[in-house]
Amino acid sequence: MAKSSKVLALIILICFTMPNNALSSQGQKSATYVGSKKCKKCHQEIYRGWRTTFHPYKFQKATPETVIGDFTHNNRLTIDGKTTLMTRKGDKFFIVTQDPEGVDRTYRVSYVIGQFWKQMYVTELPNGELRVLPVMWIVKTQRWKKAKYWIKTPYQYACSGCHNTDTRINYDPKTDTYHTTWSDMGVACEACHGPGSKHIEAPREKKADTIVNPARIPDPRRAAMVCGSCHERGTSPDGKYAYPHDYKPGKLLSFHEKPKVYPNGSSRANRQQYIDWEKSPHARAGVMCWDCHFVHRKGKANRYQTKLPGSALCRSCHQVENEGFHGIHSVNNCIGCHMPAIGKRATKGDVHSHLFRVISPRETLKAGGLDKQPNSCNACHYHEKDSPQKLLKVLERVKASGWSFPN
């Protein structure tokens, strides 16, 4: 066979044996991020809906409109004899606190993280390094609280991969300077759909082939990784980043999960919904994040972007008779039992479990108390002061009548 024929045969062999996802990922390599405003030109309704969700507001410049903490009246926090002072001068905000060496310094607030449950404050140091300052504002209590991040990893390595889209750290070790950029300050279109330059350039008939749509990824596990890339806790394989640094939507997620969990494996903290889901019956059945949650718009009667409010969403798939365990509560609160609010984002119990299973008081007793292992019954405000022993006896009486414990 002639040399040219051998080369042609090899090319054909590679094309027909390479997996589809490999071909698409190679096609994405040359694509670049363009920013959500470019997406808006063609997807105005989706863009407006996305702006009603929490994702765009994960990271913003500090302005009078975005800063929600009290920098004028309730503006001091003293811990272990050390006082941090929050002040405002015109449209600028400052935090006076001790630096890592214990010297009082004044730091200007450059950016804010979040605003719905809690708000944290980021300063930019002279070399461009971003640092999360040591206090945060808790929305529910309207109080200041200590933040843990001051002397740890810079924002660029600890947070930016999930709070910004297309983070480029651009660190120069020779000068010890950062020139960090991003295509969007919050979680924008391309965080979930991948870089969009080729999509914009493509003719109409090829638009769908030049962008990632997570709902159309045939492998449910790989599809859920798009959400999981931020809704999990751990480090990159090299241990350098607290987020999947090199992840692109549609790729396999390479990440070392390090969840904060209770003895029974349920999550203690936020940002672990994907870790919960992986262990849940929903994952085994192929129920995806977007089967329950709206992706591009506000939710129905709640802050979680769910497609129906409360138990109505569960009942859209699960038909349950009001008998046995399910007859204990007249309101049949599916979420209260199967998604107990036992995790913590800003205040205790502001994160729902995504294991989708009832946590029995028996697990609390086995672990040694509610502080070690919460359960579904005590997580309800009506039963929060009841003893786990008493609640377990009630459940056992119901079980003795012939009904098994629901999961």
Legacy VTK file of the C-alpha trace (Angstrom):
# vtk DataFile Version 3.0
C-alpha trace
ASCII
DATASET POLYDATA
POINTS 407 float
0.000 0.000 0.000
1.267 3.468 -0.863
2.323 5.730 1.984
-0.479 8.225 1.301
-3.051 5.411 1.343
-1.757 4.166 4.727
-2.064 7.665 6.200
-5.621 8.005 4.871
-6.574 4.611 6.305
-5.130 5.572 9.690
-7.117 8.829 9.749
-10.343 6.978 8.905
-9.647 4.389 11.620
-9.074 7.080 14.247
-12.235 8.968 13.317
-14.448 5.883 13.477
-12.981 4.477 16.701
-12.691 7.698 18.732
-15.648 8.147 21.160
-18.092 10.913 20.362
-17.273 12.734 23.556
-13.586 12.789 22.601
-14.412 14.366 19.269
-16.603 16.983 20.901
-14.028 17.778 23.569
-11.393 18.319 20.881
-13.812 20.620 19.102
-14.197 22.629 22.304
-10.441 23.064 22.790
-10.236 25.950 20.371
-13.403 27.616 21.688
-13.013 30.610 23.973
-15.228 32.202 26.603
-17.247 35.180 25.426
-19.325 36.221 28.477
-23.040 36.049 29.189
-23.875 39.333 27.477
-22.951 37.760 24.155
-25.339 34.883 24.941
-28.089 37.374 25.728
-28.192 38.602 22.126
-29.848 35.377 20.969
-31.214 33.968 24.248
-32.906 36.980 25.828
-35.648 35.091 27.695
-33.208 32.540 29.100
-30.826 35.329 30.077
-33.551 37.241 31.914
-34.643 34.063 33.680
-31.074 33.271 34.721
-30.798 36.746 36.245
-33.650 35.815 38.644
-31.598 32.926 40.070
-28.817 33.068 42.671
-26.020 32.112 40.276
-25.225 35.570 38.827
-24.711 37.029 42.312
-22.080 34.686 43.715
-19.379 37.357 43.328
-19.880 41.079 42.796
-18.041 44.356 43.131
-18.573 45.994 46.514
-21.045 48.871 46.073
-23.809 50.391 48.230
-26.238 48.196 46.283
-24.389 44.911 46.806
-23.050 45.258 50.379
-25.738 44.095 52.821
-23.728 43.923 56.074
-24.114 46.690 58.661
-21.011 48.863 58.278
-22.375 51.844 60.251
-24.199 50.774 63.452
-23.824 47.116 64.368
-20.324 47.172 62.951
-18.014 45.536 65.520
-17.147 41.913 66.191
-14.947 40.908 69.118
-13.610 37.350 69.337
-10.956 36.199 71.815
-10.335 39.797 72.807
-9.662 40.900 69.219
-12.046 43.430 67.671
-12.754 43.794 63.963
-14.370 47.055 62.862
-16.465 47.563 59.726
-16.707 51.132 58.369
-18.068 53.013 55.368
-16.763 56.188 53.741
-19.054 57.389 50.978
-19.522 54.502 48.571
-16.453 52.624 49.835
-16.352 49.969 52.552
-13.477 49.063 54.855
-12.662 46.410 57.442
-10.112 47.093 60.169
-8.699 43.833 61.464
-5.484 42.121 62.414
-3.337 40.833 59.591
-1.863 37.313 59.786
1.049 38.740 61.835
-1.311 40.267 64.412
-0.962 43.922 63.286
-4.109 46.071 62.932
-4.615 47.125 59.331
-7.374 48.698 57.259
-8.499 46.756 54.203
-10.825 48.062 51.544
-13.635 45.700 50.571
-13.195 45.132 46.842
-15.769 42.370 46.249
-18.605 40.567 48.026
-19.433 36.851 47.982
-23.126 36.006 48.175
-26.007 37.899 49.738
-28.909 35.521 50.338
-27.805 33.458 53.355
-24.547 35.134 54.269
-22.146 37.612 52.775
-18.367 37.454 52.840
-15.952 40.213 51.909
-12.880 40.115 49.663
-9.996 42.551 49.582
-7.408 42.940 46.852
-3.839 43.166 48.107
-1.247 45.359 46.317
0.079 42.385 44.323
-3.387 41.450 43.026
-3.912 38.576 45.455
-7.516 38.338 46.640
-8.177 37.481 50.283
-11.451 36.706 52.053
-11.601 38.959 55.126
-12.181 37.370 58.563
-15.827 38.378 59.141
-19.117 37.582 57.424
-22.665 38.921 57.711
-25.395 36.387 58.522
-28.667 37.366 56.844
-31.056 35.438 59.118
-29.670 36.766 62.404
-28.528 40.164 61.073
-25.277 39.677 62.944
-21.566 39.490 62.203
-19.740 36.201 62.560
-16.148 35.088 62.256
-15.035 33.776 58.862
-12.297 31.142 58.716
-10.499 31.988 55.515
-8.217 34.921 56.320
-4.915 33.120 56.826
-5.644 30.237 54.471
-5.611 29.940 50.691
-6.076 33.049 48.472
-9.503 33.465 46.912
-8.102 32.625 43.488
-7.288 29.082 44.613
-10.028 28.529 47.198
-13.195 29.934 45.649
-12.887 31.529 42.226
-13.470 28.413 40.125
-17.048 28.154 41.383
-17.906 31.780 42.125
-16.626 33.102 38.795
-16.779 31.869 35.204
-13.562 31.195 33.285
-11.149 32.219 36.013
-7.635 32.934 34.778
-5.420 33.348 37.845
-2.431 34.639 35.849
0.085 34.447 38.665
3.651 35.541 37.902
6.049 33.861 40.369
8.930 36.079 39.294
7.197 39.225 40.509
4.758 37.541 42.938
1.833 39.302 41.263
-1.641 38.281 40.122
-3.480 39.578 37.071
-6.653 37.549 37.540
-9.473 37.754 34.994
-12.830 36.063 34.372
-15.436 36.205 31.621
-18.227 36.698 34.175
-18.018 37.605 37.840
-20.684 35.107 38.896
-21.827 31.689 37.694
-22.843 32.417 34.119
-23.954 30.590 30.970
-20.560 29.195 30.027
-19.960 27.748 33.501
-22.529 25.072 32.583
-22.456 25.118 28.780
-18.748 25.546 28.097
-16.956 28.250 26.091
-19.251 29.795 23.493
-17.148 31.381 20.754
-17.591 28.525 18.260
-21.313 28.423 19.040
-21.656 32.104 18.151
-19.683 31.696 14.939
-21.464 28.524 13.757
-24.283 28.594 11.168
-27.772 27.897 12.512
-27.777 24.234 11.495
-24.604 23.600 13.507
-25.392 25.664 16.606
-26.407 22.659 18.722
-23.157 20.833 17.941
-20.931 23.662 19.129
-22.174 24.078 22.706
-22.729 21.707 25.646
-26.282 21.075 26.824
-26.019 19.020 30.033
-29.541 17.627 29.614
-28.514 16.069 26.279
-25.396 14.306 27.565
-26.322 10.608 27.250
-24.353 9.476 30.310
-26.398 10.596 33.367
-23.333 10.495 35.606
-21.322 12.731 33.296
-24.318 15.046 32.882
-24.729 15.491 36.642
-21.044 16.346 36.908
-21.826 19.735 35.392
-23.718 20.625 38.582
-21.357 18.529 40.697
-18.337 20.536 39.629
-19.425 23.219 42.106
-21.894 21.450 44.381
-19.293 19.276 46.075
-16.426 19.788 48.484
-12.806 18.705 48.120
-9.649 19.481 46.157
-8.227 19.139 42.686
-6.022 16.038 42.220
-2.862 18.089 42.774
-4.298 19.536 45.993
-3.718 23.104 44.792
-7.313 24.173 44.219
-10.494 23.765 46.283
-12.476 23.354 43.077
-12.079 21.363 39.814
-9.600 23.751 38.207
-9.419 22.253 34.716
-13.023 21.019 34.415
-15.083 21.857 31.336
-18.773 20.898 30.988
-19.151 17.542 29.279
-15.804 16.214 30.499
-15.304 13.671 33.251
-14.962 15.354 36.613
-11.602 14.682 38.249
-11.893 15.729 41.866
-10.950 14.415 45.296
-14.117 14.679 47.376
-13.563 15.619 51.016
-17.058 16.071 52.421
-17.983 17.136 55.916
-20.394 14.446 57.042
-22.202 13.082 60.073
-21.579 9.472 61.218
-24.304 8.112 58.907
-22.763 9.822 55.860
-25.247 12.691 55.582
-23.834 16.134 54.879
-23.019 18.606 57.638
-22.257 21.497 55.286
-23.334 23.247 52.114
-21.823 22.608 48.698
-22.241 18.839 48.994
-25.536 18.279 47.183
-23.817 16.340 44.409
-22.001 14.150 46.946
-25.341 13.349 48.595
-27.037 12.728 45.251
-24.349 10.241 44.196
-25.374 7.992 47.115
-29.112 8.471 46.680
-31.889 6.393 45.064
-32.458 9.336 42.712
-28.998 8.840 41.243
-29.609 5.108 40.806
-32.923 5.832 39.083
-31.451 8.504 36.810
-33.317 11.425 38.367
-31.208 14.465 37.534
-30.784 17.841 39.239
-32.823 19.617 36.560
-35.700 17.139 36.904
-36.496 18.937 40.170
-34.856 22.336 39.759
-35.333 25.021 37.161
-31.969 25.852 35.621
-32.637 29.225 34.069
-35.294 30.803 36.277
-36.653 31.336 39.741
-38.421 28.476 41.497
-42.072 28.076 42.430
-42.857 29.624 45.843
-39.342 29.046 47.205
-35.724 30.124 46.895
-34.379 26.794 45.625
-35.512 27.020 41.983
-37.699 23.906 42.325
-40.352 23.317 39.705
-43.164 22.854 42.205
-43.454 23.977 45.827
-42.791 21.603 48.706
-44.268 18.138 48.629
-46.150 18.814 45.390
-42.865 18.275 43.570
-42.300 14.902 45.232
-45.868 13.810 44.573
-45.502 14.562 40.887
-43.474 11.317 40.728
-44.282 9.461 43.963
-47.819 8.293 44.674
-48.175 7.885 48.459
-51.142 6.712 50.528
-51.904 8.605 53.740
-51.439 5.542 55.916
-48.839 4.092 58.265
-45.756 6.274 58.538
-47.132 8.563 55.872
-50.268 9.086 57.929
-48.442 10.387 61.000
-48.413 13.945 59.671
-51.562 15.404 58.214
-49.563 17.693 55.947
-47.472 14.815 54.566
-44.281 16.851 54.469
-42.126 14.714 52.171
-39.167 17.080 52.340
-39.260 17.344 56.124
-38.673 13.598 56.496
-36.788 12.594 53.347
-34.741 15.792 52.931
-34.244 16.955 56.530
-32.662 20.363 57.030
-29.600 19.240 58.985
-26.701 20.898 57.148
-25.284 24.357 57.710
-24.527 27.119 55.251
-24.909 30.208 57.446
-27.135 29.036 60.291
-27.893 25.564 61.617
-30.404 23.674 59.480
-30.371 25.913 56.398
-29.226 23.097 54.079
-31.428 20.140 53.136
-30.016 16.647 52.823
-30.009 15.295 49.264
-29.703 11.638 50.257
-33.510 11.401 49.879
-33.887 9.069 52.825
-35.397 9.344 56.277
-32.855 9.673 59.070
-34.283 7.816 62.064
-33.869 8.898 65.710
-32.231 5.497 66.112
-29.209 6.852 64.209
-29.001 9.754 66.661
-29.010 7.419 69.645
-26.406 5.191 68.013
-24.107 8.184 67.366
-24.438 9.540 70.897
-26.769 12.522 70.606
-28.258 15.189 68.360
-25.050 17.224 68.288
-23.303 14.242 66.702
-26.092 13.025 64.394
-29.332 14.955 63.669
-32.396 13.086 62.471
-35.486 13.828 60.423
-37.882 13.994 63.372
-35.900 16.379 65.574
-35.080 18.543 62.539
-38.738 19.548 62.431
-39.438 22.672 64.491
-42.446 20.930 66.075
-40.282 18.095 67.448
-36.952 19.843 67.903
-37.174 19.686 71.714
-38.500 16.125 71.938
-36.108 13.408 72.996
-34.937 11.040 70.244
-35.914 8.133 72.519
-39.516 9.319 72.668
-39.711 9.860 68.919
-38.217 6.446 68.216
-40.870 4.774 70.394
-43.607 6.455 68.361
-42.078 5.210 65.122
-41.674 1.701 66.515
-45.342 1.596 67.503
-46.311 2.542 63.976
-43.904 -0.053 62.574
-45.391 -2.700 64.848
-48.753 -2.092 63.175
-47.317 -3.555 59.980
-45.821 -0.573 58.178
-42.154 -0.461 57.307
-39.938 2.560 57.759
-40.026 4.732 54.601
-36.952 5.456 52.518
LINES 1 408
407 0 1 2 3 4 5 6 7 8 9 10 11 12 13 14 15 16 17 18 19 20 21 22 23 24 25 26 27 28 29 30 31 32 33 34 35 36 37 38 39 40 41 42 43 44 45 46 47 48 49 50 51 52 53 54 55 56 57 58 59 60 61 62 63 64 65 66 67 68 69 70 71 72 73 74 75 76 77 78 79 80 81 82 83 84 85 86 87 88 89 90 91 92 93 94 95 96 97 98 99 100 101 102 103 104 105 106 107 108 109 110 111 112 113 114 115 116 117 118 119 120 121 122 123 124 125 126 127 128 129 130 131 132 133 134 135 136 137 138 139 140 141 142 143 144 145 146 147 148 149 150 151 152 153 154 155 156 157 158 159 160 161 162 163 164 165 166 167 168 169 170 171 172 173 174 175 176 177 178 179 180 181 182 183 184 185 186 187 188 189 190 191 192 193 194 195 196 197 198 199 200 201 202 203 204 205 206 207 208 209 210 211 212 213 214 215 216 217 218 219 220 221 222 223 224 225 226 227 228 229 230 231 232 233 234 235 236 237 238 239 240 241 242 243 244 245 246 247 248 249 250 251 252 253 254 255 256 257 258 259 260 261 262 263 264 265 266 267 268 269 270 271 272 273 274 275 276 277 278 279 280 281 282 283 284 285 286 287 288 289 290 291 292 293 294 295 296 297 298 299 300 301 302 303 304 305 306 307 308 309 310 311 312 313 314 315 316 317 318 319 320 321 322 323 324 325 326 327 328 329 330 331 332 333 334 335 336 337 338 339 340 341 342 343 344 345 346 347 348 349 350 351 352 353 354 355 356 357 358 359 360 361 362 363 364 365 366 367 368 369 370 371 372 373 374 375 376 377 378 379 380 381 382 383 384 385 386 387 388 389 390 391 392 393 394 395 396 397 398 399 400 401 402 403 404 405 406
